[in-house]
Amino acid sequence: MAEDEDHVEGQNHDSDEDLIDESEIDDAQFEDPPDFVDSLTDKDVALAGGFVCPSSNDDFNSLLVVDNVPEVGPDKIEKLRNVLLRIFSRFGKVISNHFPQSNNGKTKGYVFLEFSSKEEAVAACKATYGYALDKQHIFAVNLFNDFEKYQSAPKLGKIEPIPYTEEENLRWWLQDPDCADQYAMQFGHFTGIYWNSARTPTLIIEREHWTESAAVKWTPKGTYLATCHDKGIILWGGKGFDRKMRFTHRNAKHIDFSPCERYLVSFSPEFLEQREGDDQTEPIIVWDVRTGKKKRGFFCEPEAIRWPALKWSYDGKYFARITKAGQDDAAISVYDSETCGLLDKKSIKLPCVKDFSWSPGDHVLGFWVPEVKDIPARVTLMQIPSRNEIRSKNLFSVADCKMFWQSKGDYLCVQVSRMNKNKKVSFCNFEIFHVRQKLIPVDNIELRDTVVDCGIEPGGSKLVVIHGEGARSSASFYDLHDSKGQLSCLKTFEKVQVNTVSWSPNGRFVVLAQLRTSSDGILEFYDSSDMTLMGTGEHFKVTDIAWDPTGRYVTTGVSSWTVKMDAGYILWSFQGKCLRQEQIDNFGVISWRPRPPSLLSAEEISRIKKDLKKYQRTFDAKDRMSQSKASKEVVEKRRKLAKDYANYREQKAKIVELEATQRSSLRYEDEDENTEDDYVEEVIEVLIKEELIPID
């Protein structure tokens, strides 16, 4: 063994002696002659040596740089790689990826991704720029070539500031001197926007084929009018109702807005069969109203679709959706509206949850879960984003639940349909959650009748329930929190032939109506403050009822979309007085333009109501003018003529004053010295007729 080692060392020694000293090499021996032409390419040389020559890609047009990637250690790099490849592989084949690392092995917060083609890289760059992996990591994605392009950009000269142009006031209608409201009316292929007045509505604008869907829709604060078309949705606004924004979502049939009007949700049944991972448009898309950009898309099961598919919190900060409702793996997913990312990166697992709703005044979710084997049904209130359950109520023998919030979120009313031993619905009761009170106490209203309809007073504490069947129906008024702080029944009206509760948006006044029946269409107008019936009316085959945003007027309509005969509408006062009735061919529907919330405080509103008599004279004068036969256009025309005459007279008076000296110089010198003695007064009496009439 030792001899072998000596032999190897001897060979190594001999080879070292055979090495050539590089300092003795003459470089000129290896230079090509001046007329030599190299016919071999780098690729030929590489192939001769058994290698693959890398292709030159000076443009790097298929290479992406993704910034704001989480910085992770070596043990989590593979997991991060899988997450990013799952996101970006939807846009094409990622043929290579590189995660730069620092000396300690931690990633540097950016990665390189190479796609198989430039088109795929560009599509991925556009779609993922601004993608929120979480709140702290929002991707900034750029093409590698863009860095060099922007670095070599020519220097700009002096930049002139763009002159300021004042934007159009999109809430101009709120400055109407008569404080009139607007409404949209659809009839046939036409859609018109009108000013409301007691006698004759004033047309603002009318267009044919303004929308290709069934109905137009106002945004929650009335800023825009939305219409649906084959190619997508358009928002209209301003005095001329010009196009302000459009969203491309082919064949969108349903739209919904966040309460803050910043986001739009559209639904297209054309893409309902698409599944996650398909390179197609999602059936549900969230849009940014200000920029028109797509925020996020959602896929859904065709049999599980319900509208609205996304439900918004009262301020639009969050939205939520339910998945696999009623199944063992059901869940409620809450998203942050700004990033459209899943809150805390996980859904709220609620096996068999059926439905949920947001509080109109707080970030509180109310949901109910049916009975499962021996576990009772329950209704739960949960705070968001902490996910703390602040109240829960167990229920037994439950067939179904429906939840109704008061407009300020003070009360949650849960209508519970109870089952008997034969598993049939036998009666209903109401569970009233007093959300603003300590520990959230729950009251119970039990009715041994079928509940037809119910409604909570906006901003108040009254609850109206229509219960019973046919001619035996009754309407019961409850106070959820009376002067003693208790739940009490105020009054029950027997034998009422109504099926719908419609509260004024400001509370106190309520209309009980008989809608969508073949009967007379009875309307009953109540004042809930003293439980009095102010008036009654009839509208044959009435299908719709809607209050104006001030609560002064209410319209009932017979839509030709439902009933082919007697289409038209009636305008009523809140006391039940018929103010205007029109029959219109192919009448569709009337949609009142909403008003934004008042900027006045509760104390200021209370003070105005207290001093209302100070403004009574002005209001009475306006009422008399509105009751005159002259229409608003005639009155405005007369005012304009009177104003033009006053201006004309003022101009002529100034001319007379300026020419006074010149006129005086043209007169005789003694003309100004004339006195009253220079004039002769002459009285002429003429006998017209004389007739004697005897008086008995």
Secondary structure, 3 states (H helix, E strand, C coil): CHHHHHHHHHHHHHHHHHCCCHHHCCHHHHCCCCCCCCCCCHHHHHHHCCCCCCCCCCCCCCEEEEECCCCCCHHHHHHHHHHHHHHHHHHCCEEEEECCECCCCCECCEEEEEECCHHHHHHHHHHHCCCECCCCCECEEEEHHHHHHHHCCCCCCCCCCCCCCCCCCCCHHHHCCCCCCEEEEEECCEEEEEECCCCCCEEEEEEECCCCCCCCEECCCCCCEEEECCCEEEEEECCCCEEEEEEECCCCCEEEECCCCCEEEEECHHHCCCCCCCCCCCCEEEEECCCCCEEEEECCCHHHCCCCCCEECCCCCEEEEEECCCCCCCEEEEEECCCCCEHHHCCEECCCCCEEEECCCCCEEEEEECCECCECEEEEEEECCCCCEEEEEEECCEEEEEEEECCCCCEEEEEEEEECCCCCEEEEEEEEEECCCCCCCEEEEEECCCEEEEEECCCCCEEEEEECCHHHCEEEEEECCCCCCCCEEEEEECCCCCCEEEECCCCCEEEEECCCCCCCCEEEEEECCCCEEEEEEECCCCCEEEECCCCCEEEEEECCCCCCCCCEEEEEECCCCEEEEEECCCEEEEEECCCCCCCCCHHHHHHHHHCHHHHHHHHHHHHHHHHCCCCHHHHHHHHHHHHHHHHHHHHHHHHHHHCHHHHHHHCCCCHHHCCHHHCCCCCCCCCCCCCCCCCC
